[in-house]
């Protein structure tokens, strides 16, 4: 990619980023699938644009503008809340999972009534925590799959909005000799985060002595 000057970028940058902001504002009134599609695509394009502009001469302010927009999109992306909830719920499951094994082990040597009561409580907590994780992951998968399908539907709101700014995007990225980024929508990060959260819950429980024998 050849180095370009700020003067060659600024007009197209302003046109594209202004259009992106308008799309993001309109997206707040759309359904979940459209919001996910718009958020994923605009964030990816803004991140890549910031990288290209960071290499241009005297275009640091433009790169910061694109990077700031990408940060706003990330916060407003519905999947961000799912990622946070998935990690938290998995951590809770990991903690109560280890605690349940410890508590069950201890109650096996106590009176039968206490053992049954504790076991029942453990079962409720563990199942409830597991249900949260399963619900979050399932919801994210369904949302992402719906979003992917939505992109392919002709004249779907998100598709229409993104198509309107496409010519301007192509002109802007062409300045850098690049194509407009086309990110894919995936729930893999959510699965990874859920596993990491579960492991973190086990570690925290162990450090607190939950698994220590009485």
C-alpha positions in Angstrom: 0.0 0.0 0.0 1.5 3.3 -1.0 1.7 6.2 1.5 -1.0 8.9 0.9 -1.4 12.4 2.3 -4.1 13.6 4.6 -5.5 15.9 1.9 -6.3 12.9 -0.3 -8.2 11.1 2.5 -10.0 13.8 4.5 -13.0 14.5 2.1 -13.8 10.8 1.7 -13.2 10.2 5.4 -15.6 12.8 6.5 -18.2 11.6 4.1 -17.9 8.0 5.1 -17.7 8.4 8.9 -20.6 10.9 8.9 -22.7 8.3 7.0 -21.6 5.6 9.5 -22.7 7.7 12.4 -26.1 8.2 10.8 -26.5 4.5 10.1 -25.6 3.7 13.7 -28.2 6.2 14.9 -30.9 4.7 12.7 -29.9 1.2 13.8 -31.2 1.8 17.3 -34.7 1.6 15.9 -34.1 -1.7 14.1 -34.5 -5.3 15.3 -31.7 -7.3 16.9 -30.5 -9.0 13.7 -30.1 -5.7 11.9 -28.3 -4.1 14.9 -25.8 -7.0 15.0 -25.1 -6.9 11.3 -24.5 -3.1 11.3 -22.4 -3.1 14.4 -20.1 -6.0 13.3 -19.6 -4.5 9.8 -19.1 -0.9 10.8 -16.7 -1.7 13.6 -14.6 -3.9 11.4 -14.4 -1.2 8.7 -13.7 1.5 11.1 -10.9 -0.5 12.7 -9.3 -1.2 9.3 -9.7 2.4 8.2 -8.0 3.6 11.4 -5.1 1.3 10.6 -4.7 2.6 7.1 -5.0 6.2 8.1 -2.5 5.7 10.8 0.1 5.0 8.1 -0.8 8.1 6.1 1.0 11.4 6.3 -0.4 13.8 8.8 -3.6 11.8 9.2 -3.4 11.0 12.9 -6.5 12.9 13.7 -8.5 11.0 11.1 -7.2 7.7 12.4 -8.2 8.7 16.0 -11.7 9.7 14.7 -12.1 6.3 13.0 -10.8 4.5 16.1 -13.2 6.4 18.4 -16.1 5.5 16.2 -15.1 1.9 16.3 -15.1 2.0 20.1 -18.6 3.5 20.2 -19.9 0.8 17.9 -18.3 -1.9 20.1 -20.2 -0.6 23.1 -23.5 -0.5 21.2 -23.1 -3.9 19.7 -25.8 -6.2 21.2 -23.2 -9.1 21.2 -21.0 -7.1 23.6 -23.6 -7.5 26.4 -23.9 -11.2 25.5 -20.2 -11.6 25.8 -20.1 -10.0 29.2 -23.1 -12.0 30.5 -21.6 -15.2 29.1 -18.3 -14.7 30.8 -19.9 -13.8 34.1 -22.4 -16.6 34.1 -19.7 -19.1 33.2 -17.6 -17.9 36.1 -20.6 -18.3 38.5 -21.1 -21.8 37.2 -17.4 -22.7 37.7 -17.5 -21.4 41.2 -20.7 -23.1 42.3 -19.6 -26.3 40.4 -16.5 -26.6 42.5 -18.3 -25.6 45.7 -21.0 -28.2 45.1 -18.5 -31.0 44.9 -16.9 -29.8 48.1 -20.2 -29.4 49.9 -21.5 -32.7 48.7 -18.4 -34.4 49.9 -18.7 -32.9 53.3 -22.4 -33.7 53.8 -22.0 -37.3 52.8 -20.4 -37.8 56.3 -23.1 -35.9 58.2 -26.7 -36.8 59.1 -28.9 -37.9 56.2 -31.3 -35.0 56.5 -28.6 -32.3 56.2 -27.0 -34.2 53.3 -30.3 -34.3 51.4 -31.0 -30.7 52.0 -27.6 -29.6 51.0 -27.5 -31.8 47.9 -30.9 -30.3 46.8 -29.6 -26.8 47.3 -26.4 -27.6 45.3 -28.5 -29.1 42.5 -30.7 -26.0 42.3 -27.7 -23.6 42.2 -25.7 -25.6 39.8 -28.6 -26.2 37.4 -29.6 -22.5 37.6 -26.1 -21.4 36.8 -25.8 -23.9 34.0 -29.2 -22.7 32.6 -27.9 -19.1 32.4 -24.8 -20.1 30.5 -26.8 -22.4 28.1 -29.4 -19.6 27.6 -26.8 -17.0 26.9 -24.8 -19.1 24.4 -28.0 -20.3 22.7 -29.3 -16.8 22.4 -26.0 -15.5 20.9 -25.9 -18.3 18.4 -29.5 -17.7 17.3 -28.9 -14.0 17.1 -25.8 -14.3 15.1 -27.3 -16.9 12.7 -30.3 -14.6 12.2 -28.0 -11.7 11.5 -26.1 -13.6 8.9 -29.3 -14.6 7.2 -30.6 -11.0 7.4 -27.7 -9.8 5.4 -28.7 -12.0 2.5 -32.3 -10.8 2.4 -32.9 -8.2 -0.3 -33.9 -4.8 0.9 -33.6 -5.8 4.5 -33.1 -2.6 6.6 -29.5 -3.3 7.5 -28.7 -4.2 3.9 -30.3 -1.1 2.5 -28.5 1.2 5.0 -25.1 -0.4 4.3 -25.6 -0.3 0.5 -26.2 3.4 0.6 -22.8 4.1 2.0 -21.0 1.4 0.0 -20.0 3.7 -3.0 -18.4 6.2 -0.6 -16.6 3.4 1.3 -15.2 2.0 -1.9 -13.9 5.4 -2.9 -12.2 5.8 0.5 -10.6 2.4 0.7 -9.5 2.6 -3.0 -7.3 5.5 -1.9 -5.3 3.0 0.0 -5.5 0.4 -2.8 -7.8 -1.8 -0.6 -11.2 -3.3 -0.8 -14.0 -2.6 1.7 -13.6 -5.1 4.6 -16.4 -7.8 4.8 -16.2 -9.3 8.2 -18.0 -12.5 9.1 -20.3 -12.8 12.1 -19.3 -15.6 14.5 -20.1 -16.7 18.0 -16.7 -18.4 18.5 -15.5 -15.6 20.8 -18.5 -16.1 23.0 -17.8 -19.9 23.3 -14.1 -19.2 24.2 -15.1 -16.6 26.7 -17.6 -18.9 28.4 -14.9 -21.6 28.7 -12.4 -19.1 30.1 -15.0 -17.8 32.5 -15.8 -21.3 33.8 -12.1 -22.0 34.4 -11.7 -18.7 36.1 -14.6 -19.6 38.4 -12.9 -22.9 39.3 -9.6 -21.1 40.1 -11.3 -18.4 42.2 -13.2 -21.1 44.1 -10.0 -23.1 44.7 -8.1 -20.0 45.9 -10.9 -19.2 48.4 -10.6 -22.6 49.8 -13.9 -23.8 48.7 -12.6 -27.1 47.6 -10.6 -27.6 50.8 -11.6 -30.5 53.0 -13.2 -29.6 56.3 
